[in-house]
């Protein structure tokens, strides 16, 4: 896997939570593609995932 892949390795050394390890891991840089906003469509609704000024993520409907 190269450094530009949006998927991260599914396991971490010493990590034992199988449910967490089995779900997709995405790099935020890949999702945002240099921007600060991603719109997610879920169950007929739009959600906005934003990067805040403090470099945190916030999800709003």
C-alpha positions as a Markdown table, in Angstrom:
| # | Residue | x | y | z |
|---|---|---|---|---|
| 1 | Unk | 0.0 | 0.0 | 0.0 |
| 2 | Unk | 1.5 | 3.4 | -0.9 |
| 3 | Unk | 1.3 | 6.6 | 1.1 |
| 4 | Unk | -1.4 | 8.1 | -1.1 |
| 5 | Unk | -3.9 | 5.3 | -0.5 |
| 6 | Unk | -7.1 | 6.6 | 1.2 |
| 7 | Unk | -7.3 | 3.3 | 3.2 |
| 8 | Unk | -5.1 | 2.8 | 6.2 |
| 9 | Unk | -4.0 | -0.6 | 7.5 |
| 10 | Unk | -6.9 | -2.1 | 9.4 |
| 11 | Unk | -4.9 | -3.2 | 12.4 |
| 12 | Unk | -2.5 | -1.4 | 14.7 |
| 13 | Unk | 0.2 | -3.1 | 16.8 |
| 14 | Unk | -1.3 | -4.1 | 20.1 |
| 15 | Unk | -4.9 | -3.3 | 18.9 |
| 16 | Unk | -7.4 | -5.9 | 20.0 |
| 17 | Unk | -10.8 | -4.4 | 19.1 |
| 18 | Unk | -11.9 | -6.6 | 16.1 |
| 19 | Unk | -15.0 | -4.5 | 15.2 |
| 20 | Unk | -12.9 | -1.4 | 15.0 |
| 21 | Unk | -10.1 | -3.1 | 13.1 |
| 22 | Unk | -12.6 | -4.6 | 10.6 |
| 23 | Unk | -14.1 | -1.3 | 9.5 |
| 24 | Unk | -12.6 | 0.9 | 6.8 |
| 25 | Unk | -10.1 | 3.5 | 7.9 |
| 26 | Unk | -9.9 | 6.5 | 5.6 |
| 27 | Unk | -7.4 | 9.4 | 5.7 |
| 28 | Unk | -9.1 | 12.7 | 6.2 |
| 29 | Unk | -6.7 | 14.3 | 3.6 |
| 30 | Unk | -8.2 | 12.0 | 1.0 |
| 31 | Unk | -11.8 | 12.8 | 2.0 |
| 32 | Unk | -11.3 | 16.6 | 2.0 |
| 33 | Unk | -8.9 | 16.7 | -1.0 |
| 34 | Unk | -7.3 | 19.9 | 0.2 |
| 35 | Unk | -10.7 | 21.6 | 1.2 |
| 36 | Unk | -12.4 | 22.1 | 4.6 |
| 37 | Unk | -15.9 | 20.6 | 3.8 |
| 38 | Unk | -17.3 | 17.3 | 2.7 |
| 39 | Unk | -21.0 | 16.7 | 2.1 |
| 40 | Unk | -22.2 | 13.2 | 3.1 |
| 41 | Unk | -25.5 | 11.8 | 1.8 |
| 42 | Unk | -27.1 | 9.4 | 4.3 |
| 43 | Unk | -30.7 | 8.1 | 4.3 |
| 44 | Unk | -31.9 | 10.9 | 2.1 |
| 45 | Unk | -30.3 | 13.7 | 4.2 |
| 46 | Unk | -27.2 | 15.8 | 3.7 |
| 47 | Unk | -24.6 | 16.1 | 6.4 |
| 48 | Unk | -21.6 | 18.4 | 6.4 |
| 49 | Unk | -18.3 | 17.2 | 7.7 |
| 50 | Unk | -16.0 | 20.2 | 8.4 |
| 51 | Unk | -12.5 | 20.8 | 9.5 |
| 52 | Unk | -12.6 | 23.5 | 12.2 |
| 53 | Unk | -10.0 | 26.3 | 12.8 |
| 54 | Unk | -8.6 | 24.1 | 15.6 |
| 55 | Unk | -8.1 | 21.2 | 13.1 |
| 56 | Unk | -10.9 | 19.1 | 14.6 |
| 57 | Unk | -13.8 | 17.5 | 12.8 |
| 58 | Unk | -17.5 | 18.5 | 13.2 |
| 59 | Unk | -20.5 | 16.8 | 11.6 |
| 60 | Unk | -23.7 | 18.7 | 11.2 |
| 61 | Unk | -27.1 | 17.9 | 9.6 |
